[in-house]
Amino acid sequence: MKKLILLSVMFALIVPAFAAEVKPQKPNVLFIAIDDMRDWTGYFGTHPNTKTPNLDRLASQGVAFTRSYCAAPLCNPSRAALLSGLRPSNTGVYTNNDDWRKIIPPEIVTLQTHFQQNGYETLGSGKIYHGSFPAETGWDDYLVINRKLINNSTKPAGQAANEDDDQYRDGVGGIKFQPLDNTDEEMEDYHIVQYGIDQLRKKHDKPFFLAVGLHKPHMPWNVPKKYYDLHPLDEITLPEVPSEDLDDVPAAGIKIAKPEGDHAKILESGRWKHAVQGYLAAISFSDAMVGRLLDALDKSEYHENTIVVLWSDHGWHLGEKQHWRKFALWEEANRQPLIWRVPGVTPTGVKTETPVDLMHVYPTLCDLTGLPLPAHPLDGKSIRPLLEHPESKADTAAVSTYGYQNHTVRTKDWRYIRYADGSEELYDEKADPHEWTNLASKPELAGVKEKLAKDLPEKNLPAQQKKEVQSNNRKKNNQQKSGNSKTTSA
């Protein structure tokens, strides 16, 4: 009896001590990046021809933002900003030619490195950083694809509309699109997603940060013909573009729009609908790839303990403001999908119109996973309260930057643009959601502009200073660079 009592006492003392050492598993992160996807996805309800059942499925499982905006309307600065936590105006990474690895100081801890340093297994595939400047550190494993093998498998499906004119065989001028005879398996994004699927099927001893970056709908919009068939040409709806839309836009804005460039060529070709069809087809292809990834997560053991965040680096113009591509400060180039599915945090099937920008992703992921913030100050803050209560009416502003001292501030009711030369645009988003009437010259709205201007970045790193910073950081990077990454080939 005494032995039994003694054993019971010992067990009572040991169990709490053992239990105190067992920490709950941190949530995994599935980080899905999509290239050049604007607001033409189903959950936005902005285009009648879009078909994105898988993005809509993810939106139905969490919180979808209808007013999410990029840090910069071009790939490299936007991605460098999100993944460093610092705005372009704070780093000097303004263009796609700026090697962020040499410009951003090595003491700035990038997102994947922060997770790696805090006990996560970091895994990646596809386009997470800009393709010309991939992150060389911070990954435990990263898929490297032999693009020559993939690119050699692209087979045009028949002739273009004007089959006797070579200039129209693969698009119009620089706007490239063409249906392919390829299968999904012959596309690069298929293999990028397959890597993510394979990781979800594996057993992981540590929580993982799994980043999967899709290239489409980045140009060229060359995807299997079956995705073009989802969007019959005779059903395509074109954007509404008034001929006088640029009449009240300052010279700096017209220079960005370049109406005599892509738009003039599209109009001359008579293939505007073909181009829109190509973009919609590329979106549908990307959606199908996301669906494969979501199916794998649903079937995995990680389904209930994995945060999913899906985002695109910026939007795209298809004729609005007589402009094509990104590279602008208007709504179409800056608005992009952002969806969060956080088990135990987000409600299901809720859309919020509260404006946010991508600078909030880094601190929000830290908050949701219980990681400390990095040592360097971040330019965004956690939006966890908004994820928990998306119905709340937060008075927020989203800020985007295109080049040195060109910024836009977007609130729920207004868009304010200020260019480097001091010229301005102001749009009443409630009365004028297409941004057709520039109100910046109205004296009675001076107070509105003054209030919006308070959210403009205070720091604008000049180009000359950027060169000096780049030179100094190159030396630091060379000293600190270490090969802590391994790659998987496909």
Residue pairs with C-beta under 8 A, 6 or more apart in sequence:
25 207
25 305
26 119
26 120
26 207
26 369
26 370
27 207
27 305
27 306
27 307
27 342
27 343
27 368
27 369
28 204
28 207
28 208
28 209
28 210
28 302
28 305
28 306
28 307
29 115
29 120
29 207
29 208
29 209
29 210
29 306
29 307
29 309
29 365
29 369
30 196
30 210
30 212
30 293
30 297
30 306
30 307
30 308
30 309
31 128
31 209
31 210
31 211
31 212
31 309
32 212
32 213
32 214
32 290
32 293
32 308
32 309
32 310
32 311
33 79
33 126
33 127
33 128
33 211
33 212
33 213
33 214
33 311
33 312
33 313
34 213
34 214
34 216
34 217
34 286
34 290
34 310
34 311
34 312
34 313
34 337
35 75
35 127
35 213
35 214
35 215
35 216
35 217
35 218
35 312
35 313
36 75
36 217
36 218
36 219
36 312
36 313
36 314
36 315
36 316
36 326
37 217
37 283
37 286
37 312
37 315
37 316
37 336
37 337
38 312
38 315
38 316
38 332
38 333
38 335
38 336
39 46
39 47
39 66
39 315
39 332
39 335
39 336
39 337
40 46
40 47
40 50
40 279
40 280
40 283
41 50
41 52
41 55
41 56
41 283
41 287
41 337
42 50
42 51
42 52
42 53
42 55
42 56
42 59
43 52
43 55
43 56
43 59
43 64
43 66
43 337
43 339
43 351
44 66
44 337
47 237
47 280
48 237
49 231
49 235
49 236
49 237
49 276
49 280
50 280
50 283
50 284
51 230
51 231
51 280
51 284
51 287
52 283
52 284
52 287
53 287
53 291
54 287
54 288
54 290
54 291
54 294
55 287
55 290
55 310
55 337
55 339
57 291
57 294
58 64
58 290
58 294
58 308
58 310
58 339
58 341
59 339
59 349
59 351
60 348
60 349
61 308
61 341
61 348
61 349
62 308
62 339
62 340
62 341
62 342
62 346
62 347
62 348
62 350
63 339
63 340
63 341
63 346
63 347
63 350
63 351
63 352
63 386
63 387
63 390
64 337
64 338
64 339
64 350
64 351
64 352
65 337
65 338
65 339
65 351
65 352
65 354
65 356
66 351
66 352
66 353
67 335
67 352
67 353
67 354
67 355
67 356
67 398
67 410
67 412
68 311
68 335
68 336
68 337
68 338
68 355
68 356
68 357
68 358
68 398
69 334
69 335
69 336
69 355
69 356
69 357
69 358
69 398
69 399
69 400
69 410
70 78
70 312
70 313
70 314
70 315
70 334
70 336
70 357
70 358
70 400
71 77
71 78
71 81
71 82
71 87
71 88
71 357
71 358
71 359
71 399
71 400
71 401
72 78
72 81
72 88
72 94
72 314
72 400
72 401
72 402
73 314
73 315
73 326
73 327
73 328
73 329
73 333
73 334
73 400
73 402
74 95
74 96
74 314
74 326
74 327
74 402
75 96
75 130
75 131
75 313
75 314
76 93
76 95
76 96
76 97
76 98
76 100
76 129
76 130
76 132
76 133
77 88
77 93
77 94
77 95
77 96
77 98
77 401
78 313
78 314
78 358
79 128
79 129
79 130
79 313
80 88
80 91
80 93
80 98
80 100
80 104
80 129
80 130
81 87
81 88
81 91
81 93
81 358
81 359
81 379
82 111
82 311
82 313
82 358
82 359
82 361
82 362
83 110
83 111
83 112
83 128
83 129
83 135
83 362
84 91
84 100
84 104
84 108
84 110
84 111
84 362
85 108
85 111
85 359
85 362
85 363
85 374
85 376
85 378
85 379
85 380
86 104
86 108
86 376
86 378
86 379
87 359
87 379
87 399
87 401
87 457
88 94
88 401
89 401
89 405
89 407
89 457
89 459
89 460
89 461
90 379
90 457
90 459
90 461
91 100
91 103
91 104
91 461
92 98
92 103
92 461
92 462
92 463
92 465
92 466
92 469
92 470
93 100
93 103
93 104
94 401
94 402
94 403
94 404
94 466
95 403
96 130
96 132
98 466
99 132
99 133
99 470
100 129
100 130
100 133
101 133
101 135
101 136
101 477
102 470
102 473
102 474
102 477
103 466
103 469
103 470
103 473
104 473
105 469
105 473
105 476
106 473
106 476
106 477
106 480
107 375
107 376
107 476
108 374
108 376
109 117
109 374
109 375
109 376
110 135
110 138
111 361
111 362
111 365
112 122
112 124
112 128
112 135
112 138
112 139
112 209
112 211
113 122
113 135
113 137
113 138
114 362
114 366
114 371
114 374
115 122
115 209
115 369
115 371
116 122
116 138
116 139
116 140
116 209
118 371
118 372
119 206
119 207
120 206
120 207
120 208
120 209
121 140
121 204
121 205
121 206
121 207
121 208
121 209
122 138
122 139
122 140
122 141
122 208
122 209
122 211
123 139
123 140
123 141
123 142
123 199
123 208
123 209
123 210
123 211
124 139
124 141
124 142
124 143
124 210
124 211
124 212
124 213
125 142
125 143
125 145
125 191
125 192
125 193
125 195
125 196
125 211
125 212
125 213
126 143
126 189
126 192
126 193
126 195
126 211
126 212
126 213
126 214
126 215
127 213
127 214
127 215
127 218
128 134
128 135
128 211
128 213
129 135
136 481
136 483
136 485
137 481
137 482
137 483
137 484
137 485
138 484
138 485
139 485
139 486
140 485
140 486
141 485
141 486
141 487
141 488
142 485
142 486
142 487
142 488
143 191
143 192
143 195
143 487
143 488
143 489
143 490
144 487
144 488
144 489
144 490
145 188
145 191
145 192
145 489
145 490
146 489
146 490
147 188
150 186
150 187
150 188
150 191
151 188
153 182
153 186
154 180
154 182
154 186
154 222
155 180
155 181
155 182
156 169
156 170
156 178
156 179
156 180
156 181
157 178
157 179
157 180
157 181
157 224
157 225
157 228
158 179
158 225
159 169
160 168
160 169
160 170
160 178
160 274
161 168
161 271
161 274
162 168
162 269
162 271
163 169
167 173
168 269
168 271
169 178
170 176
170 177
170 178
170 220
170 222
171 177
171 178
171 220
171 221
171 275
171 278
172 262
172 265
172 266
172 269
172 271
172 274
172 275
173 262
173 265
173 266
174 262
175 219
175 262
175 265
175 266
175 275
175 324
176 219
176 220
176 221
176 222
177 219
177 220
177 221
177 222
177 274
177 275
177 277
177 278
177 279
177 281
177 282
178 220
178 221
178 222
178 278
179 222
179 223
179 224
179 225
179 227
179 228
179 281
180 222
180 223
180 224
180 225
181 224
181 225
182 223
182 224
183 224
184 190
184 224
184 285
184 288
184 289
187 223
187 224
187 285
188 215
189 214
189 215
189 216
189 285
189 286
189 289
190 289
191 490
192 212
192 213
192 214
192 215
192 289
193 212
193 214
193 289
193 290
193 292
193 293
194 292
194 490
195 212
195 488
195 490
196 210
196 212
196 293
196 296
197 292
197 293
197 296
199 208
199 210
200 210
200 293
200 296
200 297
200 300
200 302
201 296
201 300
207 369
212 293
214 286
214 289
214 290
216 223
216 282
216 283
216 285
216 286
216 289
217 279
217 282
217 283
217 285
217 286
217 316
218 282
221 278
221 279
221 281
221 282
223 281
223 282
223 284
223 285
224 285
227 281
227 282
227 284
227 285
227 288
228 277
228 278
228 281
230 280
230 281
230 284
231 277
231 280
231 281
231 284
233 273
233 274
233 277
236 273
236 276
236 277
236 280
237 276
238 272
238 273
238 276
238 319
239 276
239 318
239 319
239 320
240 434
241 319
241 320
241 321
241 322
242 436
245 321
245 322
245 436
246 253
246 254
246 257
246 259
246 321
246 322
248 437
248 438
249 257
249 321
249 425
249 438
250 419
250 421
250 423
250 424
250 425
251 421
251 423
252 406
252 419
252 420
252 421
252 423
253 328
253 329
253 417
253 419
253 423
253 425
256 323
256 327
256 328
256 329
256 402
257 263
257 321
257 322
257 323
257 328
258 323
259 322
259 323
261 324
262 323
262 324
262 325
263 319
263 322
263 323
263 324
266 272
266 275
266 319
266 324
272 319
275 318
276 318
279 316
279 318
290 310
294 308
297 303
297 306
297 308
304 343
305 343
306 343
307 340
307 341
307 342
307 343
307 365
307 368
307 369
308 339
308 340
308 341
308 342
309 338
309 339
309 340
309 341
309 361
309 365
310 337
310 338
310 339
311 336
311 337
311 338
311 339
311 358
311 361
312 336
312 337
312 338
313 336
313 358
314 326
314 333
314 334
314 336
315 326
315 331
315 332
315 333
315 334
315 335
315 336
316 325
316 326
316 332
316 333
317 323
317 324
317 325
317 326
317 328
317 330
317 332
317 333
318 324
318 332
320 330
320 331
320 332
320 434
321 328
321 330
321 332
321 435
323 330
323 333
325 333
326 333
327 333
327 402
328 334
328 402
329 400
329 402
329 406
329 407
329 408
329 417
329 425
330 408
330 415
330 417
330 435
331 410
331 415
331 433
331 435
334 398
334 400
334 408
334 410
338 356
338 358
340 346
340 364
340 387
342 368
342 387
345 368
345 384
345 387
345 388
346 387
346 388
346 390
347 390
350 390
350 391
351 390
352 386
352 390
352 391
353 412
354 386
354 390
354 392
354 393
354 394
354 396
354 412
355 396
355 397
355 398
355 410
355 411
355 412
356 383
356 386
356 396
356 398
357 380
357 398
357 399
357 400
358 380
359 378
359 379
359 380
359 399
360 380
360 381
360 382
360 383
361 380
362 378
362 380
363 373
363 378
363 380
363 381
363 382
364 380
364 382
364 383
364 384
364 387
365 371
366 372
366 373
366 374
366 382
367 382
367 384
368 382
368 384
368 387
385 392
386 392
386 394
395 411
396 411
397 409
397 410
397 411
397 452
397 455
398 409
398 410
398 411
399 407
399 408
399 409
399 410
399 455
399 456
399 457
400 407
400 408
400 410
401 407
401 408
401 457
402 408
403 420
404 420
404 460
404 462
404 463
405 419
405 420
405 460
406 417
406 418
406 419
406 420
407 417
407 418
407 456
407 457
408 415
408 416
408 417
408 418
409 415
409 416
409 452
409 453
409 455
409 456
410 429
411 429
411 452
412 429
413 428
413 429
413 430
414 426
414 427
414 428
414 429
414 448
414 452
415 425
415 426
415 427
415 429
415 435
416 424
416 425
416 426
416 440
416 448
416 449
416 452
416 453
417 424
417 425
417 426
418 424
418 453
418 456
424 440
424 449
425 435
425 438
425 440
426 438
426 439
426 440
426 442
426 445
426 448
426 449
426 452
427 435
427 437
427 438
427 439
428 437
428 439
429 435
439 445
440 449
461 469
